[in-house]
Amino acid sequence: MPKIRNHRGTKKRFRVTPTGKVMRRHASQSHILEKKSQKRKRLFAGESAVSHADLRQIHHNAPYL
């Protein structure tokens, strides 16, 4: 039986912490930055945990992540 492959886009966009949480980047930080405040841009910089509702789809796309 062949192994299931990870979805390459999912593999690049998410990472798993040592405790098992799936982390993602914030949206809206790549372009049209002039009209956004410094505080808003600063908050985009960090990572945040993926919603519990989306975890099933991520694990389906990347079972070996």
C-alpha positions as CSV (number, residue, x, y, z in Angstrom):
1,M,0.0,0.0,0.0
2,P,1.6,3.4,-1.0
3,K,2.0,6.2,1.5
4,I,-0.5,9.1,1.4
5,R,1.3,12.3,0.3
6,N,1.1,15.6,2.1
7,H,-0.5,18.5,0.3
8,R,2.4,20.7,-0.6
9,G,0.6,24.0,0.0
10,T,-0.7,22.9,3.4
11,K,2.8,21.8,4.4
12,K,4.2,25.2,3.5
13,R,1.5,27.3,5.3
14,F,1.3,25.5,8.7
15,R,3.6,24.2,11.4
16,V,3.1,22.1,14.5
17,T,4.5,23.1,17.8
18,P,6.2,20.6,20.2
19,T,3.0,20.6,22.2
20,G,0.9,19.7,19.2
21,K,-0.8,23.0,18.3
22,V,-1.1,23.9,14.6
23,M,0.1,27.4,14.0
24,R,-0.6,29.7,11.0
25,R,0.4,33.2,9.8
26,H,-2.0,36.1,9.8
27,A,-3.6,37.3,6.5
28,S,-3.4,40.9,5.2
29,Q,0.3,41.5,5.8
30,S,1.8,41.3,2.3
31,H,0.4,44.3,0.4
32,I,-1.6,47.6,0.7
33,L,0.3,48.4,3.9
34,E,0.2,52.2,3.7
35,K,-3.3,52.6,4.9
36,K,-2.9,50.1,7.8
37,S,-1.7,51.4,11.2
38,Q,1.6,50.5,12.7
39,K,-0.2,48.6,15.5
40,R,-2.3,46.6,13.1
41,K,0.8,45.7,11.0
42,R,2.7,44.7,14.2
43,L,-0.1,42.4,15.3
44,F,0.0,40.7,11.8
45,A,3.6,39.7,12.4
46,G,3.1,36.9,14.9
47,E,1.6,33.5,14.4
48,S,-1.7,32.3,15.9
49,A,-3.2,28.9,16.5
50,V,-5.5,27.4,14.0
51,S,-9.2,27.2,14.8
52,H,-10.5,23.9,16.2
53,A,-13.0,23.8,13.3
54,D,-10.3,23.8,10.7
55,L,-8.0,21.2,12.2
56,R,-9.7,18.2,10.6
57,Q,-9.2,19.6,7.1
58,I,-5.6,20.4,7.7
59,H,-4.9,16.9,9.1
60,H,-6.7,15.4,6.0
61,N,-4.5,17.4,3.7
62,A,-1.2,16.8,5.5
63,P,-1.5,13.6,7.6
64,Y,2.3,13.5,8.3
65,L,2.6,17.2,9.3
